[in-house]
Amino acid sequence: MTTPFEPPEGPRAQPVPVRPGRKLGPIVGSVGSAHRAWLEPVRQRYLGSGLTLSELSVRIMYAKSKLSELLRGIGLYPRWEAVHGLSRELDLPSWPLYRLWRQAAFEAHKSRGWVERCTENSALSTAPTPPPLDHRAYRELVGDDYTGYAQVFLDDSQRDSAVSDTFDILWLCWNDALASPDLRRFAWNVLRATVLAKTPHLDGRPEFGAAAFDTVVLQSLPEADHVDQIAESMELFNAMSRLPAHQLDVMVLRRLRGNSEEQASALLGISQAIVRSDERHAVRFLESVLCPPPEIEGNTE
């Protein structure tokens, strides 16, 4: 990436309308990451629409109780007809929503035949459509950097899926992204959440040690040095997983991906001063873990 993307100033966020009736409950904890990827943007659009569940129920001819369950991720995985009907009323683009819905259906162990039966009467809603021009331009600008970040945490297939999902989610909430204080920070938060949702965790920390086998450092070393370098990399990656999120991202970009301060600043949507501060604090922590000072023997007198 060479030139930071300067987003146009979006409209100021409007207050969320107050709707009558019972408040919609949260998404249940059992919802998988792929299901949550499309459900959260749909819920956000509903919550900002001013519509009630009763009004939506009438418009899409779907029982209010079932609609509430759909928006909370309760019960069986929803059929495409219901999700598409909801998207029409909430003015959400069908193509990225369908791609995310389909992926989540497979995560929910639905067969390919089930997916096809769900969509056989709504072929138009599953036809590919182009994204907004500014969305496409932003993807071209940061896509390679997003892929590089994802590759630190995921294998090739998961990496590509995470980046594709990121831009589908951004497409669903593109107007919100443009209206946010900084598009770059909004988009990065979507990328990070999507990547880490696919990353194995241990004790709440991301496990990305396997990425040590694909680092540029390893590929440039003689074969005989690989074992030592792998061991050192695994130790470093384990220590890095303990960093706060913002410091971890800076270290991944600066030390593992080789981005400049300016590039990291543009990707993360933060100032270069904050990049330097995060990197300095992260390095200090890693040095304390990997190179602790020698213990001083106590007085034996």
C-alpha positions in Angstrom: 0.0 0.0 0.0 1.4 3.4 -0.9 -1.3 6.0 -0.6 -3.6 6.3 2.4 -7.3 6.3 1.4 -8.9 9.5 2.5 -12.6 8.7 3.0 -15.2 11.4 2.2 -16.9 12.9 5.2 -20.0 10.9 5.8 -23.2 12.2 7.4 -23.4 12.4 11.1 -24.7 9.3 12.8 -28.4 9.7 13.5 -29.8 8.8 16.9 -31.2 5.3 17.1 -35.0 5.4 16.9 -36.9 4.5 20.0 -39.3 1.7 19.2 -42.3 0.5 21.2 -42.5 -3.0 22.6 -40.1 -5.4 24.1 -36.4 -4.9 23.4 -34.7 -7.4 21.1 -32.4 -9.7 23.1 -28.7 -10.3 22.4 -27.3 -12.9 20.0 -27.0 -16.2 21.8 -23.5 -17.4 22.7 -23.9 -20.6 20.7 -23.9 -18.8 17.3 -20.9 -19.7 15.2 -18.4 -17.2 13.8 -19.7 -17.5 10.2 -23.3 -17.1 11.3 -22.4 -14.1 13.5 -20.6 -12.5 10.5 -23.8 -11.7 8.7 -26.2 -11.6 11.7 -24.5 -8.7 13.4 -24.7 -6.3 10.4 -28.4 -7.4 9.8 -29.2 -6.7 13.5 -27.5 -3.4 13.4 -29.5 -2.3 10.3 -32.7 -3.4 12.0 -31.9 -1.6 15.2 -31.3 1.6 13.2 -34.3 1.3 11.0 -37.0 2.4 13.4 -39.1 -0.6 12.4 -40.7 -2.9 15.0 -40.7 -6.7 14.9 -44.4 -6.5 14.4 -44.1 -4.3 11.3 -41.3 -6.4 9.9 -43.3 -9.6 10.5 -46.3 -8.2 8.5 -44.0 -6.9 5.6 -42.1 -10.2 5.1 -45.0 -12.5 6.2 -42.9 -14.2 8.8 -44.0 -14.9 12.4 -42.9 -12.3 14.9 -41.6 -15.0 17.3 -39.6 -16.6 14.5 -38.2 -13.2 13.4 -37.0 -12.5 16.9 -35.3 -16.0 17.0 -33.7 -15.3 13.6 -32.3 -12.0 14.8 -30.9 -13.6 17.9 -29.6 -16.8 16.3 -31.9 -19.1 18.2 -33.1 -22.4 16.9 -32.5 -23.9 13.5 -30.3 -22.1 11.0 -32.7 -19.8 8.9 -33.6 -20.5 5.4 -32.5 -18.0 2.7 -36.1 -16.9 1.9 -36.5 -15.5 5.4 -33.1 -13.8 5.4 -33.6 -12.4 2.0 -37.0 -11.1 2.8 -35.5 -9.3 5.8 -32.7 -7.9 3.7 -35.2 -6.4 1.2 -37.0 -4.5 3.9 -33.8 -3.3 5.5 -32.3 -2.3 2.1 -29.2 -4.6 2.4 -27.3 -5.9 -0.7 -28.2 -9.5 -1.4 -25.0 -10.8 -2.9 -22.6 -10.3 0.0 -25.3 -11.4 2.4 -26.0 -14.5 0.5 -22.3 -15.4 0.3 -22.0 -15.0 4.1 -25.3 -16.9 4.7 -24.2 -19.8 2.5 -20.8 -20.1 4.2 -22.5 -20.1 7.6 -25.0 -22.8 6.4 -22.1 -25.1 5.7 -20.6 -24.3 9.2 -24.0 -25.3 10.6 -23.6 -28.6 8.8 -26.3 -28.0 6.2 -25.8 -29.9 3.0 -25.2 -28.4 -0.4 -28.6 -29.8 -1.4 -30.3 -28.0 1.4 -28.7 -24.7 0.4 -29.8 -25.2 -3.2 -33.3 -26.0 -2.2 -33.4 -22.9 -0.1 -32.5 -20.7 -3.1 -34.2 -22.4 -6.0 -37.1 -20.0 -6.0 -35.0 -16.9 -5.5 -32.2 -17.1 -8.1 -32.2 -13.4 -8.7 -31.3 -12.7 -5.1 -28.2 -14.9 -5.3 -26.9 -13.5 -8.6 -23.5 -11.7 -8.3 -23.6 -7.9 -8.3 -20.8 -5.4 -8.2 -20.0 -3.5 -5.0 -20.1 0.3 -4.8 -17.2 1.9 -6.6 -15.6 3.4 -3.5 -15.8 0.0 -1.8 -14.1 -1.6 -4.7 -11.4 1.1 -4.8 -10.8 0.6 -1.1 -10.4 -3.1 -1.5 -7.9 -2.6 -4.3 -6.0 -0.2 -2.1 -5.7 -2.4 1.1 -6.5 -5.9 -0.2 -2.9 -7.1 -0.3 -2.1 -5.7 3.1 -5.2 -7.3 4.6 -4.1 -10.7 3.0 -0.7 -10.3 4.5 -2.1 -9.7 8.0 -4.5 -12.6 7.8 -1.6 -14.9 6.6 0.2 -14.4 9.9 -2.7 -16.1 11.7 -4.3 -18.5 9.2 -3.4 -21.0 6.5 -3.9 -20.1 2.9 -7.6 -21.2 2.5 -8.7 -19.7 5.8 -6.7 -16.5 5.0 -8.5 -16.0 1.7 -11.9 -16.7 3.3 -11.2 -14.3 6.1 -10.3 -11.4 3.7 -13.3 -12.2 1.4 -15.6 -12.2 4.4 -14.2 -8.9 5.7 -15.1 -7.1 2.4 -18.5 -8.8 2.3 -19.2 -7.6 5.9 -17.9 -4.1 5.0 -20.2 -4.1 1.9 -23.2 -4.8 4.2 -22.4 -1.9 6.4 -20.6 0.4 3.9 -22.7 3.4 4.7 -21.9 3.0 8.4 -18.2 2.7 7.6 -18.3 5.9 5.5 -20.1 7.7 8.3 -17.7 6.5 11.0 -15.0 8.8 12.4 -12.4 6.9 10.3 -13.1 4.4 7.5 -9.7 2.9 7.8 -10.1 2.1 11.5 -13.6 0.8 11.0 -12.5 -1.5 8.2 -9.5 -2.7 10.2 -11.6 -3.6 13.2 -13.8 -5.7 10.8 -10.7 -7.4 9.4 -9.3 -8.1 12.9 -12.5 -9.5 14.3 -13.0 -11.7 11.2 -9.4 -13.1 11.2 -9.3 -13.7 15.0 -12.7 -15.5 14.8 -11.1 -18.0 12.6 -7.9 -18.2 14.6 -7.5 -21.0 17.2 -7.3 -19.7 20.7 -5.8 -21.0 23.9 -6.7 -19.5 27.3 -8.2 -16.6 25.4 -5.1 -15.8 23.4 -4.7 -16.3 19.6 -2.5 -19.3 18.6 -0.6 -18.3 15.5 2.7 -20.1 16.0 2.1 -22.3 13.0 2.7 -19.1 10.9 6.4 -19.4 11.9 6.7 -22.1 9.2 5.8 -19.6 6.5 7.7 -16.5 7.5 10.1 -14.7 5.1 12.9 -15.2 7.7 12.5 -19.0 7.5 12.4 -19.1 3.8 15.6 -17.2 3.5 17.6 -19.4 5.9 19.7 -22.4 5.1 18.0 -25.7 5.7 20.3 -26.4 8.7 19.2 -23.3 10.6 15.4 -24.0 10.3 15.0 -25.9 13.5 16.6 -23.2 15.7 14.7 -20.4 13.9 11.4 -22.3 14.2 11.9 -22.7 18.0 12.8 -19.0 18.4 9.8 -17.9 16.3 7.4 -20.1 18.2 8.6 -18.6 21.5 8.3 -15.1 20.0 4.8 -15.7 18.7 3.7 -17.2 22.0 4.9 -14.0 23.8 3.3 -11.8 21.1 -0.1 -13.4 21.7 -0.1 -11.9 25.2 0.1 -8.3 23.8 -3.0 -6.0 23.9 -4.8 -6.1 20.6 -3.6 -2.7 19.3 0.1 -3.5 20.2 -0.2 -7.0 18.6 -1.5 -5.4 15.3 1.3 -2.9 15.2 3.9 -5.6 15.8 2.5 -7.9 13.1 2.5 -5.0 10.6 5.9 -3.5 11.6 8.0 -6.6 12.5 6.4 -9.5 10.8 5.1 -7.9 7.6 7.7 -5.2 7.3 5.3 -2.2 6.9 6.7 1.3 7.5 5.3 3.5 10.2 3.4 5.4 7.6 1.9 2.3 6.1 0.9 0.9 9.5 -0.7 4.2 10.4 -2.7 4.3 7.2 -3.9 0.7 7.6 -4.9 1.0 11.2 -6.4 4.5 11.0 -4.2 5.8 13.8 -1.4 8.4 14.0 2.2 7.5 13.4 2.9 8.7 17.0 0.6 6.1 18.3 2.2 3.4 16.1 5.6 4.3 17.5 4.3 4.3 21.1 2.5 0.9 20.7 5.6 -0.6 19.1 7.9 0.8 21.9 5.7 -0.6 24.6 5.3 -4.0 22.8 9.1 -4.4 22.3 9.7 -3.5 26.0 7.2 -6.2 27.0 8.6 -8.9 24.7 12.1 -8.2 25.8 11.0 -8.6 29.5 9.5 -12.0 28.6 12.1 -13.3 26.2 15.3 -11.8 27.7 14.6 -11.3 31.4 17.4 -9.8 33.5 19.5 -12.4 35.3 18.5 -13.0 38.9 20.8 -11.5 41.5 21.9 -13.9 44.1 20.9 -12.8 47.6 23.3 -12.0 50.4 24.5 -15.3 51.9 26.0 -13.8 55.0 
